[in-house]
Amino acid sequence: QVQLVESGGGLVQAGGSLRLSCAASGLTFSSNAVGWFRHTPGKEREFVATLSYSGGHTYYANSVKGRFTIARDNAKNTVYLQMNNLKPEDTAVYYCAADPYGSGSDYEGHYNYWGQGTQVTVAS
C-alpha cells in the first residue's frame, strides 16, 4: 500500500521559514516524479513545485519562485519543500504527490498518489 505522509507544517510569522517533509512508502520512490500542491478553502488546489525522479528537473509556480525549493533524498524516500520568506497568502494545506510515469508536472491529474496534507499558516 502506497503511503505519503507530510509533516513540518505549522504557524509562522510573515517572513519566516518552514520546511515540509513527505515520507513515502510502498512504492519505488526513486522512479517517481514528485510534486507539492496547496489548497485554500474556497479555491481550487494549486500547483506549487515539482521535481523529476532524477532530481534534474524542477519547476515552480510563479507565486513561489525564488522563495521555495523542492528537493528529494531517494535514500530516505523523502521529498522536501523549503519555504522561505513566507507570506500570508501562502497559508494553505500543503499536499505532496507522486507520479510514477512522468518527469514532473504542474497538472494534478498526472499524480497517482497523494498525502493527507499538512497545514501551513502564515500570520501577518
Salt bridges, closest charged atoms under 4 A:
GLU46 OE2 - ARG38 NE 2.59
ASP90 OD1 - ARG38 NH1 2.94
ASP90 OD2 - ARG67 NH1 2.74
GLU108 OE2 - ARG45 NH2 3.04
